[in-house]
Amino acid sequence: MNTDADKLDFEPAMSKIGKPNESAQLSAQADYKNCCLSLLYKGINVHVRNIRLGKDGALIGDVFEFTNICSTAYEGVRLGQSISFRDYHVHQRIDG
């Protein structure tokens, strides 16, 4: 099943080799549980937090910031919105 990040054409950080399995996603969720992540969308870093595992094995996070723009929305993505994505969409882990 395609995630929101796939549908919106977020830029992958790594190759989509095969379909991620649930155990890999559970491991990723544990790795990301208490941090924020950066996803890349049309040249802008979209920061998400409150990472959790969706029913289909995708990761879900809440958008809380866009880098280098002062807006509550960017190209159809808005602050506070929950979006689903896969490991390969994560460009950077943001601690702190």
PyMOL commands that set and color helices and strands:
alter all, ss='L'
color gray80, all
select helices_A, chain A and resi 4-8+22-32+87-89
alter helices_A, ss='H'
color red, helices_A
select strands_A, chain A and resi 36-41+44-53+59-66+73-74+77-78+82-85+90-94
alter strands_A, ss='S'
color yellow, strands_A
deselect
rebuild
show_as cartoon
